Amino acid sequence: MGTDREQLLRSYWAIIEQEQNYSALSDFYLPESVLIDPLYGEFKGHAAIKAFLEKVTADMHELDISFTVAEVAGEGDIGWSRWCFQLPDGNKKEGVSVYRFKGDKILYQHDYIGTNELG
């Protein structure tokens, strides 16, 4: 049986996997949330995160890159997910996200991909 945090992350990733529409994720964040992406940088606040998610949606569709989740875990105020993205040539690369929650929202998210995943 999963925790509430795991369920939150499963809902988050269901939107990504089913729709590949990252813009739809903005409701998971608070006005004071911070999201750090290894390629795009740091985004502070709901408006900045929402704009980033809209850009990522357009970029990923243009580049024909899709994301899937391998596993999620969450308990208390922290959680993580291990995911992969598939490139148009069929290659898959892995990444990890670390989360801190406040209530039923993501307060902090830091995404990581290894340097070998970029090359």
N, C-alpha and C positions, 0 to 999 in steps of 0.2 A: 504494500500500500504506500503510495507516495504522499509527500507532505504538501501543504498548501503552496509552498515555494516551487516545488517540482511541478505542480499542476499549473502554476503561473507560467513557468518556463515552457511546459508542454503546449500551452495555449499560444504563447509567443511564437514558438517554432512551427506550430501547425499553420499559422498564417503565412510564415515564410515558405514552408514546403508546398502548401496548397496554392498560394497565390503569387509567390515571388514578388509581393508588393510590400516593400519595407515601409512605405508611407503609412500603411495601416497599423504599424506598430507604435505610432506616437502616443496612443492612449495608455501605453504601459509605463510612461515616464511622468515624472513630477515637474512642476515649474523650476525646481532647483536641481534637477538631475544633471549628471555629467556622463558623457559617453566619450570614450577614447578609442579611436580606430587606428590601426597601425599604418594605414595608407593615407587616410584623409585628415587625421589629426584629432584635436580635442574640441568637443562641443559642450557648452555650458548653457543650461536652461532649455525648457521645453521648446521654445520657438527655434532655437539653433539646432536642436536635435531633429525636430520635424523637418526643417529645411535640408539637413544632411540626409535624412531617410528618403526624402523626395529625390535628391540627387543620386543616391545609391540605386534607387529603383530604376531611374532612367539609364544610368551607367551600366548596370547589370543586364538590363534588357538589350541595350545596344551592343554590349560585348558578348551576349549570349552565355552568361555565367549564372549558374543556379546553385543554391545552397540546400543542404540537408543536415539534419542533426543526427549524431550517432548516440549520444547519451546526455542526460541532464541530471543534476542533483541539486538539492537545496534544502536547507534546514536553518531555522532561526532567521537571522538577517543576511545570510550569505548563500550563494549558489554558484554553479558553474555549468557550462555546457561544452561538449566537444562536438565539433561540426566539420563538414568538409564542403568545398566548393568545386564544382565541375566546370572545367574549361571547355570551349567549343571543340577542341581536339580530343576530348574524352579523358584527359588527365584529371586526376582528383588531387586536391591539396587539402591539408588539414589545418584546423585552427581551434582555439579555445577562447571562451569568454568567461570572465569572472564578474559576478554581480553582488551588489549590496542592495538590500531591499528596505523600504520604509512603507509600512502598511502593506497594501496590495499592489505597490508600484516598484519600479526599478529606480533606485536613487543614484546608483553608480554602476557603470559597465565599462570594462576594459577588455578589448578584443586583442588576441595575440595570434600571430602566425610566425612560424620560424623562418629564418632567412633562406633555408633550403626550400621552403614552400614558394618563394618568389622567383626562383631561377629556373 
